[in-house]
Amino acid sequence: MDFAAMFDTWRNVLLRPGEEVFVEEKARPTGTLGTALIWMIVAAVIAAILGWLRVQMMGDVMGGMEQIFASAELPPEARAQIATMFGAAVGAASLWSIILVPIGFLITVAVLHLLASVLGGSGDFGKMGYLRAAYQAPLIILSSLVGLIPFLGGCISFLLWLYGFVLTYFAVKVNYNLTSGRAIAVVLIPLAVVLILTLCAAFAFAGILVSIIGNQ
C-alpha cells in the first residue's frame, strides 16, 4: 500500500475542493472500490485508537463516576466490576467501529448511487466509493483528532461534518454528470430523511413519556 500516494490524494481533495480535483481522481486507474475500503478501514482503525485515547483523557468523567459510586455507597467489589464493564464497553465500541465504519460507508455510497441514478445520473458505483473515501477517510481521522480537544473539538468536528457535504456535492456532480441542482438534491435528500425520522422518533418517545407520566 502506497501511503505517500494515499496522503497526497487526501490532501489534494481536502485542500482543493472543486470539480477539477474530483475529475483528476476519477481518472486514476487505482480509483477502485477496493482502494476505498482499504482507506476506510485505515481511518476506522486510527479513529478507534484516538477514541480510546480520548476516553483515557476523560479524567473528569471518571471522577464524576467515582462520586456517583461514593454517594450510592456501593461496595468496592461493585465499583471494580462497574469500572471493568465500562472499560470493556469502550474497548468493544472501538473494535466494532472498525467493522461498522466500512459497512456504513458502503450503505451511504449505495444510497447516493441509487438517488443519482434515479435523478438521471450515469456513473460507476466503485468510482463513487473511491471519490467519497478520498475525503471521508481523512475527515474521520481529523474529527477524531480534534475530538481530543476539550470543548472546542466538538465544534470543529461539526464544521468538518458540514464540509463533508460540500465535498459530497462535488463528487456526486462529477461522477454522475449531474446538474448542480440535481447533485444538491442527491446530497440533501438522505439528510432530510434522517432528520424527519429523528424528529418522528423524538415525538414518539416524548409521547410515550407523557403517557407514562399521565398514568402515574
For each residue, the residues with C-beta under 8 A, 3 or more apart:
1: 6 38
2: 5 6
3: 6 7
4: 7 8
5: 2 8 9 30
6: 1 2 3 9 10 39 42
7: 3 4 10 11
8: 4 5 11 12
9: 5 6 12 13 25 134
10: 6 7 13 14 134 135 137 138
11: 7 8 14 15 138
12: 8 9 15 16 21 24 25
13: 9 10 16 17 21 22 25 134 135 138 167
14: 10 11 17 135 138 139 167
15: 11 12
16: 12 13 20 21
17: 13 14 21 163 166 167 170
18: 21 22 170
19: 22 23 170 173 174
20: 16 23 24
21: 12 13 16 17 18 24 25 170
22: 13 18 19 25 26 131 170 171 173 174 175
23: 19 20 26 27 174
24: 12 20 21 27 28
25: 9 12 13 21 22 28 31 130 131 134
26: 22 23 31 127 130 131 174 175
27: 23 24 31
28: 24 25 31 130
29:
30: 5 35
31: 25 26 27 28 35 126 127 130 131
32: 35 36 126 130
33: 36 37 125 126 129 130
34: 37 38
35: 30 31 32 38 39 130 133
36: 32 33 39 40 105 126 129 130 132 133 134
37: 33 34 40 41 102 105 106 129 133
38: 1 34 35 41 42
39: 6 35 36 42 43 133 134 137
40: 36 37 43 44 101 102 105 133 136 137 140
41: 37 38 44 45 98 101 102
42: 6 38 39 45 46 137
43: 39 40 46 47 101 136 137 138 140 141
44: 40 41 47 48 97 98 99 100 101 102 140
45: 41 42 48 49 98
46: 42 43 49 50 140 141 144
47: 43 44 50 51 97 101 140 141 143 144
48: 44 45 51 52 94 95 97 98
49: 45 46 52 53 94
50: 46 47 53 54 141 144 145 147 148
51: 47 48 54 55 90 93 94 97 144 147
52: 48 49 55 56 90 91 94
53: 49 50 56 57 148
54: 50 51 57 58 144 147 148
55: 51 52 58 90
56: 52 53
57: 53 54 148
58: 54 55 61 62
59: 62 63
60: 63 64
61: 58 64 65
62: 58 59 65 66
63: 59 60 66 67
64: 60 61 67 68
65: 61 62 68 69 82 83 86
66: 62 63 69 70 79
67: 63 64 70 71
68: 64 65 71 72
69: 65 66 72 74 78 79 82
70: 66 67 73 74
71: 67 68
72: 68 69
73: 70
74: 69 70 78 79 82
75: 78 79
76: 79 80
77: 80 81
78: 69 74 75 81 82
79: 66 69 74 75 76 82 83
80: 76 77 83 84
81: 77 78 84 85
82: 65 69 74 78 79 85 86
83: 65 79 80 86 87
84: 80 81 87 88
85: 81 82 88 89
86: 65 82 83 89 90
87: 83 84 90 91
88: 84 85 91 92
89: 85 86 92 93
90: 51 52 55 86 87 93 94
91: 52 87 88 94 95
92: 88 89 95 96
93: 51 89 90 96 97
94: 48 49 51 52 90 91 97 98
95: 48 91 92 98 99
96: 92 93 99 100
97: 44 47 48 51 93 94 100 101
98: 41 44 45 48 94 95 101 102
99: 44 95 96 102 103
100: 44 96 97 103 104
101: 40 41 43 44 47 97 98 104 105 140
102: 37 40 41 44 98 99 105 106
103: 99 100 106 107
104: 100 101 107 108
105: 36 37 40 101 102 108 109 129 132 133 136
106: 37 102 103 109 110 129
107: 103 104 110 111
108: 104 105 111 112 132 190
109: 105 106 112 113 125 128 129 132
110: 106 107 113 114 125
111: 107 108 114 115 190
112: 108 109 115 116 128 132 168 172 186 187 190
113: 109 110 116 117 123 125 128
114: 110 111 117 118
115: 111 112 118 119 185 186 189 190
116: 112 113 119 121 123 128 172 175 176 178 182 183 186
117: 113 114 120 121 122 176
118: 114 115
119: 115 116 178 182 185 186
120: 117 178 182
121: 116 117 172 175 176 177 178 182 186
122: 117 176 177
123: 113 116 127 128 175 176 177
124: 127 128 175
125: 33 109 110 113 128 129
126: 31 32 33 36 129 130
127: 26 31 123 124 130 131 175
128: 109 112 113 116 123 124 125 131 132 171 172 175 176
129: 33 36 37 105 106 109 125 126 132 133
130: 25 26 28 31 32 33 35 36 126 127 133 134
131: 22 25 26 31 127 128 134 135 171 174 175
132: 36 105 108 109 112 128 129 135 136 168 171
133: 35 36 37 39 40 105 129 130 136 137
134: 9 10 13 25 36 39 130 131 137 171
135: 10 13 14 131 132 138 139 164 167 171
136: 40 43 105 132 133 139 140 164
137: 10 39 40 42 43 133 134 140 141
138: 10 11 13 14 43 135 141 142
139: 14 135 136 142 143 160 161 163 164
140: 40 43 44 46 47 101 136 137 143 144
141: 43 46 47 50 137 138 144 145
142: 138 139 145 146 160
143: 47 139 140 146 147 156 157 160 161
144: 46 47 50 51 54 140 141 147 148
145: 50 141 142 148
146: 142 143 149 152 153 156 157 160
147: 50 51 54 143 144 153 154 157
148: 50 53 54 57 144 145 153
149: 146 152 153 156
150: 153
151: 154 155
152: 146 149 155 156
153: 146 147 148 149 150 156 157
154: 147 151 157 158
155: 151 152 158 159
156: 143 146 149 152 153 159 160
157: 143 146 147 153 154 160 161
158: 154 155 161 162
159: 155 156 162 163
160: 139 142 143 146 156 157 163 164
161: 139 143 157 158 164 165
162: 158 159 165 166
163: 17 139 159 160 166 167
164: 135 136 139 160 161 167 168
165: 161 162 168 169 187 191
166: 17 162 163 169 170
167: 13 14 17 135 163 164 170 171
168: 112 132 164 165 171 172 187
169: 165 166 172 173 183 184 187
170: 17 18 19 21 22 166 167 173 174
171: 22 128 131 132 134 135 167 168 174 175
172: 112 116 121 128 168 169 175 176 178 183 186 187
173: 19 22 169 170 176 177 178 179 180 183
174: 19 22 23 26 131 170 171 177
175: 22 26 116 121 123 124 127 128 131 171 172
176: 116 117 121 122 123 128 172 173 183 186
177: 121 122 123 173 174
178: 116 119 120 121 172 173 182 183 186
179: 173 182 183
180: 173 183 184
181: 184 185
182: 116 119 120 121 178 179 185 186
183: 116 169 172 173 176 178 179 180 186 187
184: 169 180 181 187 188
185: 115 119 181 182 188 189
186: 112 115 116 119 121 172 176 178 182 183 189
187: 112 165 168 169 172 183 184 190 191
188: 184 185 191 192
189: 115 185 186 192 193
190: 108 111 112 115 187 193 194
191: 165 187 188 194 195
192: 188 189 195 196
193: 189 190 196 197
194: 190 191 197 198
195: 191 192 198 199
196: 192 193 199 200
197: 193 194 200 201
198: 194 195 201 202
199: 195 196 202 203
200: 196 197 203 204
201: 197 198 204 205
202: 198 199 205 206
203: 199 200 206 207
204: 200 201 207 208
205: 201 202 208 209
206: 202 203 209 210
207: 203 204 210 211
208: 204 205 211 212
209: 205 206 212 213
210: 206 207 213 214
211: 207 208 214 215
212: 208 209 215 216
213: 209 210 216
214: 210 211
215: 211 212
216: 212 213
